[in-house]
Structure formats: C-alpha cells, structure tokens
Amino acid sequence: MGLRLSPDKTLVTHIDKGLDFLGWRIQRHRKRGATKYYVYTYPAKKALSAIMAKVKTVCRQNTNLPLEALLHQLNRMLRGWTAHFKHGCSSATFGYLRAYLWTQVIRWERRKHRRTAWRQLRHRYGRWPAVDEVELFDPARVHTTWYVYRGAQIPSPWPNTA
C-alpha cells in the first residue's frame, strides 16, 4: 500500500508515562489500596478543556435568550461528549464537569438578572437549573462502564484442534 510511519508523528513512550489518543488518556496506575498496576483510560485534559471552553462560550454569548434555549444548547453538547467518554474511568471527570457547568449556568443567571437576589434566583430556577420540563443535563449521573471483557464472545478464525 505504500504506507510509511512519519517520524514527526510517531511516539514511542512507556505506558507509565501514558499517551493521549482520540481524546483519551491511556496510562498505567497502581490501584488504590493494592499493589497491582492496571491500565486506565480516561478523558484527556485537552478534551476536558475543550468542552469546558465550549460551555463557557455558550454561557457568555447571549443573556437575552431564555434559560430554556441555553439549556437545550448545553444539553445537546454535553450528551454527545459524555456518550463518547462513558466507556472508561470517567466518573471523576464527569463530576468535575458537573461542578463547572453549574457554576457557569449560575453566572449566566446572575448576569441575566443583575438586581435579583441569589435566594430569589434559586427559588425561581431551583437548586439545579431547570425551566418547565427542560432540566440541565447532569454529567455526573451518566453511568460509566469500565472494561467489558469480551474474550469469550470474540469468534476465533481458527478451528479448535485441541
């Protein structure tokens, strides 16, 4: 096929130092409370900072829109991002994103209603931002699946000769 490795793009690294691939960080860590080492995959910092920048941009764009429009924009974006990263050790990252998301939306509400007290805003929108039937998507509630072992389900191309 004529394919060649590019020395500029090729990286040989130790698994303990880890590597970033398609938004994932793949690295070997020692399991807490044990002496065994395991390979973990979790969202890379670059991927997390990208979604945080998108959330910040959407929340800073326009305070003239109703909260419902903001929630629809954020929910679409966050559902797709969490669907991509739910197959790994992403729970801590999702919790961090939840806290950041809540802060940004609350700041948006404070900018929209400058002279309204915090207690009145919380009464109007609730502890977790929601309007009518539209609620802000909570990334921390996404169920993550770690490493599903499928060894017995993968068909072998070789016949059993044993």
RONUTOR-287667 format. One record per residue (C-alpha): residue number from 1; chain; y, z, x. Coordinates in Angstrom, 1 decimal. Last residue first. Example, Ala and Ser with C-alpha at 12.3 -4.5 7.8 and 13.67 -1.06 7.14 Angstrom:
residues 2
+-----+--------+--------+--------+--------+
: num : chaine :      Y :      Z :      X :
+-----+--------+--------+--------+--------+
:   2 :      A :   -1.1 :    7.1 :   13.7 :
:   1 :      A :   -4.5 :    7.8 :   12.3 :
+-----+--------+--------+--------+--------+
This chain:
residues 162
+-----+--------+--------+--------+--------+
: num : chaine :      Y :      Z :      X :
+-----+--------+--------+--------+--------+
: 162 :      A :  -29.4 :   20.7 :   -7.2 :
: 161 :      A :  -28.7 :   17.1 :   -7.9 :
: 160 :      A :  -26.0 :   17.6 :  -10.5 :
: 159 :      A :  -24.2 :   14.2 :  -10.8 :
: 158 :      A :  -20.9 :   13.7 :   -9.0 :
: 157 :      A :  -17.6 :   13.0 :  -10.9 :
: 156 :      A :  -17.2 :   16.7 :  -11.8 :
: 155 :      A :  -15.5 :   17.4 :  -15.1 :
: 154 :      A :  -12.8 :   20.0 :  -15.0 :
: 153 :      A :  -13.6 :   22.6 :  -17.6 :
: 152 :      A :  -15.5 :   25.0 :  -15.3 :
: 151 :      A :  -12.6 :   25.2 :  -12.8 :
: 150 :      A :   -9.9 :   25.6 :  -15.4 :
: 149 :      A :   -8.3 :   28.8 :  -14.1 :
: 148 :      A :   -5.0 :   29.4 :  -16.0 :
: 147 :      A :   -2.5 :   30.7 :  -13.5 :
: 146 :      A :    0.3 :   32.5 :  -15.1 :
: 145 :      A :    1.2 :   32.0 :  -18.7 :
: 144 :      A :    4.6 :   33.1 :  -19.8 :
: 143 :      A :    5.5 :   34.1 :  -23.3 :
: 142 :      A :    9.2 :   33.4 :  -24.1 :
: 141 :      A :   10.9 :   36.5 :  -25.4 :
: 140 :      A :   13.1 :   36.9 :  -22.3 :
: 139 :      A :   14.6 :   33.5 :  -22.9 :
: 138 :      A :   16.3 :   34.7 :  -26.1 :
: 137 :      A :   17.7 :   31.8 :  -28.1 :
: 136 :      A :   21.0 :   32.7 :  -29.8 :
: 135 :      A :   20.5 :   33.0 :  -33.6 :
: 134 :      A :   21.3 :   30.5 :  -36.3 :
: 133 :      A :   20.4 :   31.7 :  -39.8 :
: 132 :      A :   23.9 :   32.9 :  -40.7 :
: 131 :      A :   25.6 :   33.4 :  -37.4 :
: 130 :      A :   23.9 :   35.2 :  -34.5 :
: 129 :      A :   24.8 :   36.8 :  -31.2 :
: 128 :      A :   22.5 :   39.7 :  -30.3 :
: 127 :      A :   24.3 :   43.0 :  -31.1 :
: 126 :      A :   25.6 :   41.6 :  -34.3 :
: 125 :      A :   28.2 :   38.9 :  -34.9 :
: 124 :      A :   30.7 :   40.6 :  -37.2 :
: 123 :      A :   29.9 :   44.2 :  -36.4 :
: 122 :      A :   29.9 :   43.5 :  -32.7 :
: 121 :      A :   33.2 :   41.7 :  -33.0 :
: 120 :      A :   34.6 :   44.6 :  -34.9 :
: 119 :      A :   33.5 :   47.1 :  -32.3 :
: 118 :      A :   34.9 :   44.9 :  -29.5 :
: 117 :      A :   38.4 :   44.9 :  -31.0 :
: 116 :      A :   39.9 :   41.7 :  -32.2 :
: 115 :      A :   43.1 :   40.5 :  -30.6 :
: 114 :      A :   41.6 :   37.8 :  -28.4 :
: 113 :      A :   39.1 :   36.4 :  -31.0 :
: 112 :      A :   38.0 :   33.2 :  -29.3 :
: 111 :      A :   38.3 :   34.6 :  -25.8 :
: 110 :      A :   36.3 :   37.7 :  -26.7 :
: 109 :      A :   33.6 :   35.5 :  -28.4 :
: 108 :      A :   33.3 :   33.4 :  -25.3 :
: 107 :      A :   33.0 :   36.5 :  -23.2 :
: 106 :      A :   30.2 :   37.7 :  -25.5 :
: 105 :      A :   28.5 :   34.3 :  -25.1 :
: 104 :      A :   28.7 :   34.5 :  -21.3 :
: 103 :      A :   27.5 :   38.1 :  -21.1 :
: 102 :      A :   24.5 :   37.4 :  -23.4 :
: 101 :      A :   23.5 :   34.4 :  -21.3 :
: 100 :      A :   23.7 :   36.3 :  -18.0 :
:  99 :      A :   21.5 :   39.1 :  -19.4 :
:  98 :      A :   19.0 :   36.6 :  -20.8 :
:  97 :      A :   18.9 :   34.6 :  -17.6 :
:  96 :      A :   17.9 :   37.8 :  -15.7 :
:  95 :      A :   15.1 :   38.5 :  -18.2 :
:  94 :      A :   13.9 :   34.9 :  -17.9 :
:  93 :      A :   13.9 :   35.2 :  -14.1 :
:  92 :      A :   11.8 :   38.4 :  -14.3 :
:  91 :      A :    9.4 :   36.7 :  -16.7 :
:  90 :      A :    8.9 :   33.5 :  -14.7 :
:  89 :      A :    5.7 :   34.0 :  -12.8 :
:  88 :      A :    4.3 :   30.6 :  -13.7 :
:  87 :      A :    3.8 :   28.3 :  -16.6 :
:  86 :      A :    6.9 :   29.2 :  -18.6 :
:  85 :      A :    9.2 :   27.2 :  -16.4 :
:  84 :      A :    9.3 :   23.8 :  -18.2 :
:  83 :      A :    9.4 :   25.4 :  -21.7 :
:  82 :      A :   12.1 :   27.8 :  -20.5 :
:  81 :      A :   14.4 :   24.9 :  -19.5 :
:  80 :      A :   13.8 :   23.0 :  -22.7 :
:  79 :      A :   14.4 :   26.0 :  -24.9 :
:  78 :      A :   17.5 :   26.9 :  -23.0 :
:  77 :      A :   19.3 :   23.6 :  -23.4 :
:  76 :      A :   18.6 :   23.2 :  -27.1 :
:  75 :      A :   19.5 :   26.9 :  -27.8 :
:  74 :      A :   22.8 :   26.6 :  -25.8 :
:  73 :      A :   24.1 :   23.6 :  -27.8 :
:  72 :      A :   23.0 :   25.1 :  -31.2 :
:  71 :      A :   24.5 :   28.4 :  -30.3 :
:  70 :      A :   27.9 :   26.9 :  -29.5 :
:  69 :      A :   27.9 :   24.9 :  -32.7 :
:  68 :      A :   27.1 :   28.1 :  -34.7 :
:  67 :      A :   29.9 :   30.0 :  -32.9 :
:  66 :      A :   32.5 :   27.7 :  -34.5 :
:  65 :      A :   34.3 :   25.3 :  -32.2 :
:  64 :      A :   37.9 :   26.2 :  -31.2 :
:  63 :      A :   36.7 :   28.1 :  -28.2 :
:  62 :      A :   36.0 :   24.9 :  -26.3 :
:  61 :      A :   34.5 :   24.3 :  -22.9 :
:  60 :      A :   34.0 :   27.7 :  -21.2 :
:  59 :      A :   30.7 :   28.5 :  -22.9 :
:  58 :      A :   29.3 :   25.1 :  -22.3 :
:  57 :      A :   30.3 :   25.2 :  -18.6 :
:  56 :      A :   28.9 :   28.7 :  -18.1 :
:  55 :      A :   25.6 :   27.8 :  -19.7 :
:  54 :      A :   25.4 :   24.7 :  -17.5 :
:  53 :      A :   26.2 :   26.7 :  -14.4 :
:  52 :      A :   23.5 :   29.2 :  -15.2 :
:  51 :      A :   21.0 :   26.4 :  -15.7 :
:  50 :      A :   21.8 :   25.0 :  -12.3 :
:  49 :      A :   21.8 :   28.5 :  -10.6 :
:  48 :      A :   18.3 :   29.1 :  -11.9 :
:  47 :      A :   17.1 :   25.7 :  -10.6 :
:  46 :      A :   18.6 :   26.3 :   -7.2 :
:  45 :      A :   17.1 :   29.8 :   -7.1 :
:  44 :      A :   13.7 :   28.3 :   -7.5 :
:  43 :      A :   11.7 :   29.2 :  -10.7 :
:  42 :      A :    8.4 :   31.0 :   -9.9 :
:  41 :      A :    5.1 :   30.1 :   -8.4 :
:  40 :      A :    3.0 :   32.8 :   -6.7 :
:  39 :      A :    0.3 :   32.5 :   -4.1 :
:  38 :      A :   -1.6 :   35.8 :   -3.7 :
:  37 :      A :   -2.0 :   38.4 :   -0.9 :
:  36 :      A :   -4.3 :   41.4 :   -1.2 :
:  35 :      A :   -3.3 :   44.9 :    0.0 :
:  34 :      A :   -2.6 :   46.3 :   -3.4 :
:  33 :      A :    0.1 :   48.3 :   -5.2 :
:  32 :      A :    2.3 :   45.2 :   -5.7 :
:  31 :      A :    0.6 :   42.0 :   -4.8 :
:  30 :      A :    1.4 :   40.7 :   -1.4 :
:  29 :      A :    3.4 :   37.5 :   -1.5 :
:  28 :      A :    2.6 :   33.8 :   -0.9 :
:  27 :      A :    5.3 :   31.3 :   -1.9 :
:  26 :      A :    5.9 :   28.4 :   -4.2 :
:  25 :      A :    9.4 :   28.2 :   -5.6 :
:  24 :      A :    9.6 :   25.7 :   -8.4 :
:  23 :      A :   12.4 :   23.3 :   -9.3 :
:  22 :      A :   10.3 :   20.2 :   -8.5 :
:  21 :      A :    9.1 :   21.7 :   -5.2 :
:  20 :      A :   10.7 :   24.5 :   -3.2 :
:  19 :      A :    8.8 :   25.9 :   -0.3 :
:  18 :      A :    7.4 :   29.3 :    0.9 :
:  17 :      A :    7.9 :   31.3 :    4.1 :
:  16 :      A :    4.5 :   32.9 :    3.6 :
:  15 :      A :    3.0 :   29.4 :    2.9 :
:  14 :      A :    4.0 :   28.3 :    6.4 :
:  13 :      A :    6.0 :   25.2 :    6.6 :
:  12 :      A :    5.6 :   21.5 :    7.3 :
:  11 :      A :    8.5 :   19.6 :    5.8 :
:  10 :      A :    8.7 :   15.8 :    5.3 :
:   9 :      A :   11.9 :   14.3 :    4.0 :
:   8 :      A :   13.6 :   13.5 :    7.3 :
:   7 :      A :   10.2 :   12.5 :    8.9 :
:   6 :      A :    9.6 :    9.9 :    6.2 :
:   5 :      A :    5.9 :    9.5 :    5.5 :
:   4 :      A :    4.8 :    5.9 :    5.2 :
:   3 :      A :    3.5 :    3.8 :    2.3 :
:   2 :      A :    2.3 :    0.3 :    3.0 :
:   1 :      A :    0.0 :    0.0 :    0.0 :
+-----+--------+--------+--------+--------+
